[in-house]
Amino acid sequence: MTIFLAFADKALRDEELTRAECHAVLRTSDEHILELLDAAFKVRERYFGRKVRLQMLLNAKSGACQEDCHYCSQSAVSTADIERYGLLPKHQMLEGARRAASVKAQRYCVVISGRSPLDREIAEIAEAVKAIKQEIPIQVCCSLGLLSEGQARTLKEAGVDRINHNLNTSEAYHPIICTTHTFQDRLTTIRHARAAGLEICSGGVVGMGESDDDIIDLALALRGVKPDSIPVNMLHPVSGTPLEHCQQLTPQRCLKVLCLFRFLHPHTEIRVAGGREFNLRTLQPLALYAADSLFVGGYLTTPGQPAPEAWKMISDLGFEIEVDYQHPVAASPGLTAGTAPRTYS
């Protein structure tokens, strides 16, 4: 038995890898990457088979954020050339949901910029979610920044299924990446969402200059959070952000990180999230041997893989897209599958 299969066996017994074992995963030599992926796949296949869940997001409010997250093109410290607009109206959020269903997404995520949503924005998003749920049998996630208990309850009552709120990095490295809110602020929002009965999506971003210990600390902190889904974002450096010159990642490094998260979170949905195309490049298909979920159709301010290409990649692997509903919903005119969501200024 290889050391990697021993890690898989520990994961299948719900035993946590030691810190030294976590380091061994991240320091795997590139020539042994296929052995590592094979071990991670044994865990992935046990709990998720060969299913792949697709998710699509809508940037429902862009730019003008007062926070200083160094990786983000929408932050107060960014000079990136992006679109900036206020909260989209209900009919455009509904159109986005129709398109998500048309590209076989199991989940549709509404994302807005800013530290915390205004109560007025929560009310408008809640009305949009009610309209979506009346028409489309799709799960709805919201990523809205720091939430109060009352705001979380309002979203739950409107039909929101899940809240995304990432830890982003380790608690120790967090002040290097963001100074306008704390790691504990993020944990508080997660507690509020869980108390309201919402599912939790929480992960992080790698490639921001963090150490192996920071990645391990993030993965272990998420074991304490016990999220329903973990998005693993890989920094896509954007010109005009403080991290524009940060080029830390290789495709092999990204795969090792995904394997570590699979070993430490054997039962949890793991999504290959932002930066997938930029960082994994031609090795994107291999990510699905550790992860079981993908974003399609683009990210907040960067383009992504068109849905038909993702479908083909999944099919070529011998995997199968998982959807909860039987009848795909036709997208509205002008919303073409495989293109990034339209935005409006």
N, C-alpha and C positions, 0 to 999 in steps of 0.2 A: 504494500500500500504506500502511495506517495504521501508526502506531507500535506499536499493539497486535499487528497481524499480524506485524510484524517481531519482536516478542518471541516469538510463537508459532513462527515459523520458527527462531529460535535454539534454542528448546526442542526442536523436532523434529530439530535437528542435534546435540542433546546438548551445546549450548554454554550455559554459565552466564551469566545476566544480570549485567551490571555492577551495582554498588551504586546508581549513579544511575538505572539502569533499574528496579531494585527500588523505589526511592523513587517513580519515576514511576507505577508500578502502584498503590501505596498512596495516591498523591495524585491519582489520576484524578478528574476532576470527576464529580459524580453524573449529569449529563446524558449522559455518555459510558459509563455502566456497561454498557449492552447491547453496545456495540462491544468492550469489554474481555471480557465473557463470551463473545462470539462467538469471539474469538481463543483464549481458554482452552479452549473447546469443541473447537476444531480439534485441540488436543493430546490432550484427553480422549478424543475419538472415535478418534483414531489408535491408541491403545493399549488402550482399554477399550470401544470401540464405544458402544452404548447400554445396556450392562448396568449393573445396580445391585446391589451386594452388601449384604445386610442383616445386622446383628449385634445380638445381644441380650445383656444382661448380668444377672448376679445379684449383689446385694449380700450376700455370704455371711457377712460379719462386719461389724457396723456400730458406729461410734462408739468412744469411749475411746482414741483415737489419741494418742500422746505427742508427735507432731510438731506444728510450729506453722505449717503451710501456711495462709496468710492467706485463701485462697479457699475453703477446705474446711470444710463444716459439721460434719465429724467430728473436726476437729483439737483439740488441747489448748487452743487459745485461742478456741474457738467456744463460744457459749452457745445455739446454735440448738436448737430443739425438734425433735429427731429421735429415731427409735427407736435403742436401743442393745442389742445382743445379741452373744453369742459365736458361734463358728463353727457354721454350720448342719450338721446331720448329713447323711450320705451320701444318704439317700433324698430329702431335699429338694433337694440339688444335682442329683440325677438327674431329679427332677420338673421342675426349671428347664430342663434340657437338652431334655426332651420338649416343653416348651412352646416353646422356641426353635425346634425343628424344625417345630412345628405352625404357626408364624407365618412360615415360609419363610426363617428366618435361616440363613445359611451358616456362621456362627461363633457360638459361645456363650462368653461371657467370665465367669469366676468371679473376683470381686473381694473382697478383704478389707481392712479398715482396719488401721493400725499401721505402725510403722517397718519391721519385719522379721517374717516369720512364724516361729513356733516350729517346731522340727523335728517335733514332734507334729502341728502343723497341716499341715505339708507332707505327712506320712504320711497323714493323713485325707483331704486333697484328692487325693492320688495314688490312694487307693483309690476315691474317688468318680469320678475320671476313668477309671479302668479299667472301672468299671461302665458309665459313659456310653458308652465306646468299644465295649463288648460289645453294646450294644443299639441305639445310634443313630449313623448315619453322618454325624456333624456334627463340624466342626473345633472344637477347644477352645483357648481362650486363657485365661491366668491373669494377674491383676494383683495382686501380693501384697506390694509394697514391695521393700526392698533384699534381694537374694538372695545367698547364698554359692554358690561353685562346686558344692559337693555338693548343695545344694538344687535348683539348676538341673538337675543330672544326674538326680536323683530324679524330677523332674517330666517330663523328657524320656522316661525309661524307662517312666513310667506311661502315656504316650500324649499328653501335652500337645503341641500343635502350635506354639504361639506364646506369647510373654511380652509383656505390655504394661508398659512403664516409660517414662513421658513425661519429656522434658527440662523441660517446662513453660514455660520462658521463656529468655531469653538468660543466659549465664553472668554477665554484669555485673549484670543485674537480679535474679538468683536470691536474693541475700542480702536484698533488700527484701521478698521474698515468703516466704522460709523461712530460718530460722537454725539449725535443728536437724540439718540435713544439707546437703551441698554439691552443686553441679552435678557435680563429679567423682565423688561417691558414686553418682550416677545413671548416669554413664557406666560406672562399674565394674560395676554390676549388668547393664547391657546387654552388656558384654564377657563376663561369666560366662554369661549366657543364650546368647549366640552360640557360645561355646566348647563348650557342651553340645549344640549342634546345633539349638537352638530358633530359630524365626523371631522377628523383632523387630517389635513395634508400638511406635512412639514418636512423640509429637507434643508439643502444648503447649496452653496456655490464653492467649487474647488478651482484652483488655479489662480488665486488672488495673492500669492506670495506666502501662503500659510505653510507650516511644516507638516510632516507626517503625523506628529503628535496632535496637531490641531485637527486634522481629518479624523483621526481616531477618537479624539475627544468629542467631536461633533457626532460621529456615529454612535458613540456610547451615550451621549446626552439624549439622543433620539430614542434609545432604548428606554429611557426614563419617561419620555413623552408618550411612547406607545402610539404613534400615528397610524392611521389607516392606510396612508400612502406617503411615500418618500420620493420627492423629485430631486434628482441629482443634476444640478446645473453645472456646466463647465464654462468658465469665463470666456466670453467672446469679447475681447478688448475693443472698445468703441472709441474712436478718435474724439477727443474733447473731454474724456473722463480721466480721473487721476490714475486709473489703471490701464490707460491706453497702450502702454509699452510693456505690459506684463504678458510674457509669452512663456509660461511655465509648463504647459501641458503638451503631451504627445498622445497619439491615439492609444498607445500601450498603457500609458499612465492612467488614462481615463478608464480603460477596461479593468485595471487593477483596483481602482477606487470602487467601481461597480461591484466587483467580486467581493470586496471587503464588506460593503453594505449588504450584499446578499447573505454572506455568512453570519453577520450580526443581526440581520432582520429576516430570518427565513420565511416567516409567515406574512410579511408585509409587501404590498404592492410597491415596486420600485420603478420609477419612471426615468427614462433618459430624457432630460429636459433641455433647457436652453443651452446653446452652444454645441449641440450634438453634431450637426453637420460640419461646423467650422473645425472642431477638434478631433472628431473620430474619422472624418473624411471617408476613405474607402473601407475602413474597418467598422463602419456603422452596423452592418448586420450582426457582427460578433457581439455587440452589446446586448442583444436579446437572449444570449445564453445565460446572462446574469439577471437582466432586467425583464420586466413583463409588461411595460407600458411605454408609450411614446406620445409626444406632442406631434400634431400634424398641422400644416398650413401656416406656419409662421409663429413668431413670438411677439413681444411687446413692441419693440422698435427695430427688430432685425428679421429678415425673411427666413423661412425654413423649407423643409422638404415638402413638395406638393403631395397631397394625399394619395393620388394614384401611384406615385413612386414608392410611397411607404407600403401601400397594399401589395405591390409587386415584390418588394423586398421581403415582406412577411411571408408571402406565398412561396417565394423561391427558397426560403429557409425550411419549408414544410410546416410552418406555424399557421395559426388561424386567428383571425380577428374576432374578438368577443364583443358582442353587443347584447344589451338587455331587451331590446325591442325588435319586433319582427318586420316592421314595415318602414323602410327608410323614408324620411320626409324630404320632399323636393325643396330645394333651395329657391328663394325668391329670384325673380329675374335680375340679372346683373351680379348675382353671387355665384361664382363659378367654382366648383370643387377644385382644390389644388392651388388656389391663390390665397394670398394673405388677406385677412379681414380688411374690409374697407374702413377708412377712418375719415372723420369729418372735422373741419376746423370751424 
